[in-house]
């Protein structure tokens, strides 16, 4: 079964159009508008007190939250359409429709078994990928470089959007092939390529939403052009930001091959977390939650900072209920970001504003 990252796509925008009355709002039109899960938004409003919020702005938040959905695939809107991103929410379990099962001659049990296998493999990609993005978003060096990249290219991004997911040729080579909407003389493409290369990314769905490189199993991009694929051989591609677990000799050999090369110092903290000798792999899950946590908090404060002033305790209560963790855990997450990014991380300015 082939499980590979979405290296090439029609872009990050769903075809689902945003209703005109919502899209015409000054905060939505021609900007990245990230939504909040409806359940979290309701909890925040109830904990803090709805009377503290700007009525029209809160109504806009609720309307777009309901339009976008549960954040399993869409996380906001841009240029009048839903914005896709696959690491912020948890997708529903894979279900194989009866017509597909019948086409392959699978029994009901076989279809369920295949669906479970696909769900497990997608989880195996999403969990470390989300953890890595969480580590990046708690890394001040990355955030400062990110903001600089987006500020310098603000006009291009708002006019055209961010380039499509960067295929392997673009990340590691010197071609712009596969990037739509850009002229061959535009240095903007190379800036994104170099940034993505340094931080092991494909591209971004939007500001502060990095899309990390993911394993390609099999790797469909490595076959030399003009040569037929060798029979009985499969080539796989595993980025060095992904852990390789297992105790067999083959898995140990793969781990050595992926992680034995000289490692860039700016990623040393992440490499230590995924090192096969590190038994504290729960850090990957924790950074995954930190990614979700900091994203929703930053979005919340970007629009409702005045209403939330001196209401941090109520915000922590709502976040604890949403993530189903203790208030002490929420406080620890907030403090971790204070220590790593700075006291006002939740008020970080939008680099495209």
ABEGO torsion letter per residue (X at the ends): XBBBBBABBAEABBABBBBAAAAABAAABGBBBBBBBAAAAAAAAAAAEAAABBAAAAAAAAAAAAAAEAGAABAEBBGGBBBBBAAABBBBBBBBBAAAAAAAGBBAAAAAAAAAAAAAAAAAAAAAAAAAAAAAAABAAAAAAAAAAAAAAAAAAAAAEBBBBBBAAAAABABABGBBGBBAABAAAAAAAAAAAAAGBABBABBGBBBBBBBBOBBAAABBBGBBBBBGBBBBBBBAABBBBEABAAAAAAAAAAAABBBBAAAAAAAAAABAABABAAAAAAAAAAAAAAAAAAAAAAAAAAAABGAAAAAAAAAAAAAGBBAAAAAAAAAAAAAAAEAAAAABBBAAX
